[in-house]
Amino acid sequence: MTDSVTQQRINQAAWAACDTFRGVVDATQYKDYVLVMLFLKYVSDVWRDHKESYELDYKGDKRKIETRLSRERFPLPDDASFYDLYENRSADNLGELINIALDRIEDRNRAKLDGVFRNIDFNSEANLGQTKERNRRLKHLLEDFNKPDLDLRPSRVSGDIIGETYIYLISRFASDAGKKAGEFYTPRSVSTLLAKLAGPVAGNTIFDPACGSGSLLIQAAEEVGSNNYRLFGQEVNGATWALARMNMFMHAADDATIEWGNTLTAPTMLDDTGRLRQYDVVVANPPFSLDKWGAEDAAIDPYGRFWRGVPPKSKGDYAFITHMIEVAKPQSGRVAVVVPHGVLFRGGAEARIRSALINENLLEAVIGLPANLFTTTGIPVAILVFDRSREQGGAHADRDDVLFIDASREYTAAKSQNLLDAEHIEKIVSTYLERAEIERYSHRATRSEIESNDFNLNIPRYVDTFEAEAEIDITAVQREIDKVEEELIEVRARMAGYLKELGLDG
């Protein structure tokens, strides 16, 4: 069985496990049960695989076997594995048994799994139905994950494939959840583009202040090309935070620091002195134009993030942007953030913040993307790239222009959602890295040019995508009209003759 076939089969088998919920339970809810079960199956298969190996190696020496098992990434208590639950799949209190097993696993792995399962209740009548129906669904779920294609033992399946299955499921859940998916998933093509624009390298610390299920962080890590990086994230939704933690484990990023809390009102990523921790790379796809984000307390923010101005209380876009810039390392940190187009041109407080950022020489690029890339909205979006190495003393302090790229017309149309293919991403990234000016695609605008536009960053002001229509030869058109009229006279004459012959000319 090749890796590609294994990946496909595992993906299909894992997605099929959702059938017992689909159409009855909302995708934003059943995703938690399926992903937790995938994680439980994964750690159980690793445990069983290693245990069998140790039993062969140590020929029944129970003390040595137990010592080795105690050093596993996720030691499992007795009677708490997936297979123990599978044996009890016909129990009348199956939901309760799954909850107990997860609690015991969490308690045994407190340093890594503390709180990860606290927001998921397999005994929930509200989500899973009354006892009989709940037991039926959970029994089907266990049986689906016990199928041969979901045998996730490391002797059979590589860790990369498991991680890819996790992200595959999240992407499918996002598609099912529609507009509710924004809190936990960024389309993979957008994540890939954002990660490449941010350009993390070996040794970097990478932070996402609105990390959702963590897929963007994983994508940024893959850009590094080695394991020499550290991942950090914060997520306000408790259930989504748990998914992000499991996502890190599925991708062997056990040392990732993922915190639960509100980035804007209660940032938890602090250094030993109580100040905001700073990073080499900061990436995010934050909620668009978040209402009630905390503007009422922003003027007295203890971390001083909003000194350029307080964003409108009904639109938190610049609250996320300014937070991300403040936590990027001075004179070197890089920021890449997805934003709605209103961020580029809205007036008032946002205009003042925008002009301050430009006058600080922090804005590196504005990139317009196609419409309908997201499950959450059909509107076109943009990416802003900030580079603190443009500050005085930084490596790019001599750079004072802003690159505008209009990539809004280059995409692959799909049935429900447009896609950025590899060639689209490559063109954007190469244009960005080379800071190239391409007719009707990109333009480097000077600060004075932007200032003359009142710091309005609307892309059409800088990239002229107008294509003149071909000139019309009026003389040739007139000749064509004359010819058609002559033919029409002949046709009418023939028609009159036919009518006369038929006695219908009256």
FENPE-V730154 format. One line per field, one symbol per residue. psi: psi as a letter, one per 40 degrees, with the letter a starting at -180 (. if undefined). Layout:
psi=???
//
This chain:
psi=hiddddddddddddddeededhedhidededddddddddddddddddddddddddddefegddddddddeeidghhiifeiddddddfeeidfdddddddddddddddfdddehededehhefhdddeiiddddddddddddddeeidefhfhdedhiddddddddddddddddddebeeedeehhidddddddddddfiiheihhhhegebeeddddddddddeaegihhiihhdhdddddddddddddeffdeihhihihdddghegiaeeeihiiidhhiigihhfhifefddeddfheefdfeeihiidehededdddddddeihhediihhhhiiddddeiabdddddddddddefdhdihhhiiifdiddieiiiihhhiheeeiheidfdeheihhhhgeeehihhidehiihiddddddddddddefihhhfdihhhidddddefffhehdeedhhehhhiiihgddddddddddddddddddddddddddddefee.
//
